[in-house]
Amino acid sequence: MTNYVTQQHHEAAVAALKRMISKNSALSDAAPGAPFGKGVRSALDEMMAICAELGFKTYEDPDGYYGYAEVGEGKDIFGLIGHVDVVPAGDPADWDTDPFTATVKDGKIIGRGAQDDKGPSIAALFAVKALMDAGVHFKERVRFIFGTDEETLWRGIAVYNQKEEPITHGIAPDAEFPVTYAEKGLQQSYLVGPGSTELTVDAKSAFNAVPAKAFYNGPKLADVKAALDDFGFKYETTGDGITVLGKSVHAMLAPQGTNAVLRLGMALSKVFPDNDQLGFIGKLFKEDATGTNVLGDVKDEASGHLTFNISSLEINAKETRMQIDIRIPVTVDHDKLIDQLSKKVTEYGLTYAHFDYLAPLYVPEDSERVKTLMRVYKTLTGDDTQPQVSGGATYARTMNQCVAFGAMLPGVPDFMHQVNEQWELESMYKAMDIYAEAVKEIVGD
């Protein structure tokens, strides 16, 4: 098996990733030509510039919704679908380094987007560049497609699908190796209820992250501290209030995290027992990130258990509002589940409000595409890990015959959506080798 990726490709990929990390591409206010903020558009511009420098034909949507880079000829298109936006970095003081200045230290590259998804996109891009440099001929067009709001509502990739010809097949380098053949349905919603004149809470986080912190400086602060102590929940005094502490993980892994918002909600419910909306957290939901207390034991053989993340709690005089992120097993009836949830929350004075839904992805394990990718992966790694199911949502579910493939190898620590996001360079280089061989196997002559 030919080693297409060289040290020069490694060095060039790291340099390109540094350029991408330097762009703060978290969602921000829209501007002309930048529907998701100037930072996101700047990152898209930078990615298109990198692709052009490598010899790809590029096209950037003038309205700033997407871009793509292509090499090869033919009617069919093999797509590699990634995204240039990132989740917010949070408080920079929590990072050991500047989240938007890539730092290479101890064999790792550190910065927001290193794992999700700037690093994997760059790894796949330079893997194909290595094939180009080796003179590999592509029997199909190889097209890199870059979305711009994957971390929120996927509007960028929706515009791409409206305007551009569909791919024939492809991969999304935005998950873990080996192959993710099934992705759970993703429902993001709000639970909304009446406001309160008794207390104010402003604990916000992204839909798709388990919150690591929740601040409170309202009335009965001493009682709230006592309740937290009774539960054994950690917190620290912050100025004139307290910050409840948890452990952040991606929402798809919610049971593995510690949800600071839930812990604050449970303490507040104990101090304000007549508040029905807080009772939804404190009396019913508690810390059950599988949603069993609310929906029962929801799971299937194909994709495992449902996960349920409450990522924010806002209470003011006008309303109470919670953000929820639910990852639904692939064979579970979505509409029946949401109907059940809608009825249940009314018992606590809450109303269910839809925000966004992504249908599940399911490609059979015995499909030719999955078998090919698995063969390449096993040959290059010797690893017998089987194709897997994910609670995460990737762009793979938006395209024809597409699955998520890498770029995180088994055992690589997960820093997606977390402080000090980082990727081991040796792992990145191995991913480049896998991508190069996979693309050569699928579309190389």
Disulfide bonds with the S-S distance in Angstrom:
none
